[in-house]
Amino acid sequence: MKALEVRNLGKNYGDIQAVKDVSFDIEEGEIFALVGPNGAGKSTALKIIATILSPSSGDIFVYGEDLKKDPEKIRDIITYLPEDAGAYKNLTGNQYLKFMAAIYSDSVTEQKDFFEFATQTSGLGDRLKDKVKEYSKGMVRKLLLARTVMPRPKLTILDEPTSGLDIINGFEIRKMVKELAQQGMAVLLSSHNMLEIEFMSDRVALINKGEIEAVGAPQQLMSENQAKNLEEVFVKITS
C-alpha cells in the first residue's frame, strides 16, 4: 500500500489556480521532495495534504484513507512541521515536549513513550533542561522536529526543515530525517536547498506554476537534463 497517493489535485483561490492537476505518490519509508520556486504551489499542496486547506478538486489517500471522507483518521497518522513553526519560549525543552505529548495522546503510557522518543530524537541532551528562549535557531528546529515525529507518524510533512540553519545543524537534522525514514516513516518535504534535496531524497517532484514538471530520483533527473546537480535541473525546468 502507498503511504500517500495524490491524484489530480487542484486548488483555486478565486480565479487563481494555485495547484493544477498535481499527481504523485510516496512509498513507505521513502523521502519524497516537492520543490519549486516561490509561488509555485508547493506549500499549498503540503497544507492540503496536512488537512489544513481543503482541495478544490482531486483526491488524496494516506495509507488508503480518503482525505475527503475522513480527515480525522488521516490526522491520526500524519504530522506536519511548517517553516514558521515556533515553540513556547518560557518552557524548558522537556516541559515543551511533555506538553506536546499530552496533546497527542490522553494515555499516560503513550505520553511517556512519545516524550522519551522525542528526547532521544532531538539529540539535545541536558539542554532540554534549559528554557527554549535560550536555544539557538538550530536547537529550536531540532526540538520542533522531535515534537513532530514523537507519535511516530506513518507520514510526516516537513516544510523547509533546515531553513536558516548553519551547516552543522542542517547536517544533523538531515541525518535525523534519514534515520526516521529508515525506520519506515514516509517523509514529504519541501526545501529551497537543492543540495539538501539531492542528499536526502529518494525521489523529487519539480512543481512550477502549480503544475508538476518532472518526477524522478535525483540522479535520473540530472541524467535526463544533462545537469551536474539538482540546481541545474531546477533552473532548466523552471526558467
Sequence and secondary structure as in RCSB ss.txt:
>XXXX:A:sequence
MKALEVRNLGKNYGDIQAVKDVSFDIEEGEIFALVGPNGAGKSTALKIIATILSPSSGDIFVYGEDLKKDPEKIR
DIITYLPEDAGAYKNLTGNQYLKFMAAIYSDSVTEQKDFFEFATQTSGLGDRLKDKVKEYSKGMVRKLLLARTVM
PRPKLTILDEPTSGLDIINGFEIRKMVKELAQQGMAVLLSSHNMLEIEFMSDRVALINKGEIEAVGAPQQLMSEN
QAKNLEEVFVKITS
>XXXX:A:secstr
  SEEEEEEEEEETTEEEEEEEEEEE TT EEEEE STTSSHHHHHHHHTTSS  SEEEEEETTEETTT HHHHH
TTEEEE TT    TTSBHHHHHHHHHHHH S HHHHHHHHHHHHHHH  GGGGGSBGGGS HHHHHHHHHHHHHT
T  SEEEEESTTTT  HHHHHHHHHHHHHHHHTT EEEEE S HHHHHHH SEEEEEETTEEEEEE HHHHHHHT
T SSHHHHHHHHH 
